[in-house]
């Protein structure tokens, strides 16, 4: 039996664990992938107060070290089901089942897929959703990147430092990222940009060999490449919680300002909830609010 279970070890989840631990609660944090969530995939973080510049991995490691030193119990594994029985929650993972007085969902989001034929087969064989993870495999190669917001721009800058060239292709006629990032990309001689084009076909059976795009005028063009980096946004994965929470039309969890869901004792934090701004700082703020509310709830039992 634990006081608070945090699902997800990203920035929101680790901040929630931090605040719950400092409220003298017994806390377990669950993670199915990597510590840090999306922030661990960021090559450079420059918008977090007091930290001028840091890699996402370094920042995530510091957050994890902090909660580990305070006594958090870390469990690796995917959460398969969460149910409430009386005043207790029953959490089932791929490895075990245990009970908790309160739960904070901080499961984040997943990379949005292209939904093209043979995409799944080519993931790890030319298609990547993380330039920080896989960029080094394509040093001195000509690579293609799809996306138009901050993540795509950061990936382009990272890849341009090791790849022969980076060809950015966007669906619309402009970028939607921060001006500083756009300006930095525009200054790179080995970054080429093509706007108003849609990827319609992946070439190659077991290894990516090229891409076919369609322009707005209906004409097609082909790019030969061994590597495609995809940064077209994220989607939530909240289906396993749908009996306990309300979901908006896009699948995000609805909560009040204290991050309570419709189920007593169940809270939400971070990118998996309905919100206007999804940033590292807002994820941390969510974690603090959710953990404070969860601690109050546990004390009321």
C-alpha positions as CSV (number, residue, x, y, z in Angstrom):
1,X,0.0,0.0,0.0
2,X,1.3,3.4,-0.9
3,X,-0.1,6.9,-0.4
4,X,0.3,8.3,-3.9
5,X,1.1,6.6,-7.2
6,X,2.5,8.7,-10.0
7,X,2.1,7.3,-13.5
8,X,4.9,8.7,-15.6
9,X,8.4,9.9,-14.9
10,X,8.5,12.9,-17.0
11,X,8.9,16.5,-15.7
12,X,5.3,16.6,-14.4
13,X,5.5,13.2,-12.8
14,X,8.9,13.8,-11.1
15,X,7.8,17.2,-9.8
16,X,4.6,15.6,-8.5
17,X,6.7,12.9,-6.7
18,X,9.0,15.6,-5.3
19,X,6.1,17.6,-3.8
20,X,4.4,14.5,-2.5
21,X,7.6,13.2,-0.8
22,X,8.1,16.6,0.8
23,X,4.6,16.3,2.2
24,X,5.9,13.1,3.9
25,X,3.9,10.7,1.7
26,X,4.9,7.3,0.6
27,X,5.2,7.6,-3.2
28,X,5.8,5.2,-6.1
29,X,6.5,6.4,-9.6
30,X,5.8,4.2,-12.6
31,X,7.5,4.6,-16.0
32,X,7.3,2.3,-19.1
33,X,9.9,4.1,-21.3
34,X,12.6,6.5,-20.3
35,X,13.2,8.8,-17.3
36,X,12.4,12.4,-18.3
37,X,9.8,11.7,-21.0
38,X,9.9,14.2,-23.9
39,X,12.4,16.5,-22.1
40,X,15.0,13.7,-22.2
41,X,14.8,13.9,-26.0
42,X,15.5,17.6,-26.2
43,X,19.1,18.4,-27.3
44,X,19.1,21.7,-25.5
45,X,16.8,23.3,-22.8
46,X,17.1,27.1,-22.6
47,X,13.7,28.2,-21.3
48,X,13.8,26.8,-17.7
49,X,14.3,29.4,-15.0
50,X,17.9,29.7,-13.5
51,X,19.3,27.3,-16.1
52,X,20.8,29.2,-19.1
53,X,21.4,26.0,-21.1
54,X,21.2,22.2,-20.4
55,X,20.6,19.0,-22.3
56,X,17.3,17.5,-21.6
57,X,19.0,14.3,-20.4
58,X,21.1,16.2,-17.9
59,X,18.0,18.0,-16.5
60,X,16.0,14.8,-16.3
61,X,18.8,13.0,-14.5
62,X,19.0,15.8,-11.8
63,X,15.3,15.6,-11.3
64,X,15.4,11.9,-10.9
65,X,18.4,12.0,-8.5
66,X,16.5,14.6,-6.3
67,X,13.4,12.4,-5.8
68,X,15.5,9.3,-5.4
69,X,17.4,10.9,-2.6
70,X,14.1,11.7,-0.9
71,X,13.0,8.1,-1.0
72,X,10.7,7.6,-4.0
73,X,10.1,4.0,-5.0
74,X,10.6,3.6,-8.8
75,X,9.0,0.8,-10.7
76,X,9.6,0.2,-14.4
77,X,6.7,-1.2,-16.4
78,X,3.6,-0.3,-18.4
79,X,0.4,0.4,-16.6
80,X,-2.3,-1.8,-18.0
81,X,-5.3,-0.9,-15.8
82,X,-6.4,1.4,-13.0
83,X,-9.6,0.8,-11.0
84,X,-11.1,2.2,-7.9
85,X,-12.5,-0.1,-5.2
86,X,-14.0,1.7,-2.3
87,X,-11.4,4.4,-1.3
88,X,-8.4,2.6,-2.8
89,X,-7.1,2.4,-6.3
90,X,-5.9,-0.9,-7.8
91,X,-3.0,-0.4,-10.3
92,X,-2.1,-3.3,-12.5
93,X,1.2,-3.1,-14.5
94,X,2.7,-5.7,-16.8
95,X,4.7,-7.0,-13.8
96,X,2.5,-6.7,-10.7
97,X,-0.6,-5.3,-9.0
98,X,-0.8,-3.0,-5.9
99,X,-3.0,-0.6,-4.2
100,X,-2.7,3.2,-3.6
101,X,-4.8,5.8,-1.8
102,X,-4.4,8.3,-4.6
103,X,-3.2,8.4,-8.2
104,X,-1.6,11.2,-10.3
105,X,-1.7,10.5,-14.1
106,X,1.3,12.2,-15.7
107,X,1.6,9.8,-18.7
108,X,2.4,12.6,-21.2
109,X,1.9,12.1,-24.9
110,X,3.3,9.9,-27.7
111,X,4.8,10.9,-31.0
112,X,2.2,11.4,-33.8
113,X,2.7,8.9,-36.6
114,X,2.6,9.5,-40.3
115,X,0.0,6.7,-40.9
116,X,1.7,5.6,-44.1
117,X,2.1,2.1,-45.5
118,X,5.2,0.3,-44.1
119,X,5.8,3.0,-41.5
120,X,5.9,0.6,-38.5
121,X,8.3,-1.7,-40.3
122,X,10.7,1.2,-41.1
123,X,10.8,2.6,-37.6
124,X,14.4,2.1,-36.5
125,X,15.3,1.3,-40.1
126,X,15.4,4.8,-41.4
127,X,12.4,6.4,-39.6
128,X,13.1,8.1,-36.3
129,X,11.0,10.4,-34.0
130,X,14.0,11.4,-31.9
131,X,17.0,13.2,-33.5
132,X,18.8,13.3,-30.2
133,X,18.5,9.5,-29.9
134,X,19.3,8.5,-33.5
135,X,21.0,11.5,-35.3
136,X,24.5,10.2,-34.7
137,X,23.7,7.1,-36.8
138,X,23.5,9.4,-39.9
139,X,26.6,11.5,-39.6
140,X,27.7,12.9,-42.9
141,X,24.5,11.7,-44.6
142,X,21.7,13.7,-46.3
143,X,18.7,13.5,-44.1
144,X,15.1,14.7,-44.3
145,X,13.0,16.2,-41.4
146,X,9.2,16.7,-41.4
147,X,7.8,19.3,-39.0
148,X,7.3,23.0,-38.6
149,X,7.3,23.8,-34.8
150,X,9.9,24.1,-32.1
151,X,10.8,20.4,-31.8
152,X,11.4,20.2,-35.6
153,X,13.5,23.3,-35.5
154,X,15.6,22.1,-32.6
155,X,16.1,18.7,-34.4
156,X,17.2,20.5,-37.6
157,X,19.8,22.5,-35.7
158,X,21.1,19.4,-33.9
159,X,21.2,17.3,-37.1
160,X,22.9,20.1,-39.1
161,X,26.0,19.8,-36.8
162,X,26.7,16.2,-37.9
163,X,24.8,15.5,-41.1
164,X,25.9,16.5,-44.5
165,X,22.6,18.2,-45.1
166,X,19.1,18.5,-43.5
167,X,16.1,19.0,-45.8
168,X,13.1,20.3,-43.8
169,X,9.7,19.7,-45.4
170,X,6.6,21.4,-44.0
171,X,3.0,20.9,-44.8
172,X,2.2,24.7,-44.6
173,X,3.9,27.8,-46.0
174,X,5.8,28.8,-42.8
175,X,7.2,27.7,-39.5
176,X,5.2,27.9,-36.2
177,X,8.2,27.9,-33.8
178,X,10.0,30.6,-31.8
179,X,11.6,33.3,-33.9
180,X,15.0,32.7,-32.3
181,X,14.9,29.1,-33.5
182,X,13.6,30.0,-37.0
183,X,16.4,32.6,-37.4
184,X,19.0,30.1,-36.3
185,X,17.8,27.5,-38.8
186,X,17.7,30.1,-41.6
187,X,21.4,30.9,-41.0
188,X,22.6,27.3,-41.5
189,X,24.1,26.7,-44.9
190,X,23.4,23.0,-44.9
191,X,19.7,23.2,-44.1
192,X,17.3,23.3,-47.0
193,X,13.6,24.2,-46.6
194,X,10.6,23.1,-48.7
195,X,7.2,24.4,-47.7
196,X,3.7,23.3,-48.8
197,X,4.5,19.6,-49.4
198,X,2.9,16.4,-48.0
199,X,4.7,13.1,-47.6
200,X,2.6,10.5,-49.5
201,X,4.9,7.5,-49.8
202,X,7.8,5.8,-48.1
203,X,10.3,4.0,-50.4
204,X,12.1,0.8,-49.3
205,X,10.9,-2.5,-47.9
206,X,13.2,-3.2,-44.9
207,X,15.3,-0.1,-45.0
208,X,14.3,3.4,-46.0
209,X,15.6,4.5,-49.4
210,X,13.6,7.5,-50.3
211,X,10.4,9.6,-49.9
212,X,7.7,10.8,-52.3
213,X,6.1,14.2,-51.6
214,X,3.1,15.9,-53.2
215,X,3.0,19.7,-53.7
216,X,0.0,21.9,-53.4
217,X,-0.3,22.0,-57.2
218,X,-0.6,18.3,-57.3
219,X,2.8,17.5,-58.7
220,X,5.1,15.0,-57.0
221,X,8.8,15.1,-56.2
222,X,11.2,12.4,-54.7
223,X,14.0,12.7,-52.2
224,X,16.6,10.0,-51.9
225,X,17.6,9.5,-48.2
226,X,18.4,6.8,-45.7
227,X,16.9,8.8,-42.8
228,X,13.6,10.5,-42.1
229,X,13.1,12.4,-38.8
230,X,9.5,13.0,-37.9
231,X,8.4,15.9,-35.6
232,X,4.7,16.5,-36.3
233,X,3.3,16.7,-32.8
234,X,2.1,14.4,-30.1
235,X,-1.1,12.5,-29.1
236,X,-2.3,11.4,-25.7
237,X,-2.6,7.8,-24.7
238,X,-5.4,8.0,-22.1
239,X,-7.7,5.2,-23.2
240,X,-6.9,3.0,-20.2
241,X,-8.2,5.8,-17.9
242,X,-11.4,6.5,-19.8
243,X,-13.7,4.9,-17.2
244,X,-12.3,7.1,-14.4
245,X,-11.9,10.5,-16.2
246,X,-13.6,12.7,-18.8
247,X,-11.7,13.0,-22.1
248,X,-12.0,16.0,-24.5
249,X,-12.5,15.5,-28.2
250,X,-8.8,15.0,-28.8
251,X,-8.4,12.4,-26.0
252,X,-6.9,14.7,-23.3
253,X,-8.0,14.4,-19.7
254,X,-10.3,17.1,-18.4
255,X,-9.7,18.5,-14.9
256,X,-10.4,21.5,-12.7
257,X,-7.8,24.1,-11.7
258,X,-6.6,21.9,-8.8
259,X,-6.1,19.1,-11.4
260,X,-8.8,16.9,-9.9
261,X,-10.6,14.6,-12.3
262,X,-14.2,13.4,-12.0
263,X,-13.0,10.5,-9.7
264,X,-12.2,11.4,-6.1
265,X,-8.5,10.9,-5.4
266,X,-7.5,10.8,-9.1
267,X,-5.5,13.7,-10.4
268,X,-3.7,14.6,-13.7
269,X,-0.6,16.6,-14.5
270,X,1.3,17.6,-17.6
271,X,0.8,17.2,-21.3
272,X,-1.8,14.5,-21.1
273,X,-4.4,16.9,-19.8
274,X,-6.5,19.5,-21.6
275,X,-4.5,22.8,-21.5
276,X,-3.4,25.7,-23.7
277,X,0.4,25.6,-23.1
278,X,2.5,22.5,-23.0
279,X,6.0,23.4,-21.8
280,X,8.5,22.2,-19.3
281,X,7.7,24.9,-16.9
282,X,3.9,24.3,-17.1
283,X,4.5,20.5,-16.6
284,X,6.4,21.2,-13.4
285,X,3.7,23.6,-12.2
286,X,1.1,20.9,-12.9
287,X,3.1,18.4,-10.9
288,X,3.3,20.7,-7.9
289,X,-0.4,21.5,-8.0
290,X,-1.6,17.9,-8.4
291,X,0.7,16.5,-5.7
292,X,-0.4,19.2,-3.2
293,X,-4.1,18.4,-3.9
294,X,-3.4,14.6,-3.8
295,X,-1.6,15.0,-0.4
296,X,-4.5,16.9,1.0
297,X,-6.9,14.2,-0.2
298,X,-4.8,11.4,1.3
299,X,-4.8,13.3,4.7
300,X,-8.6,13.6,4.5
301,X,-9.2,9.8,4.4
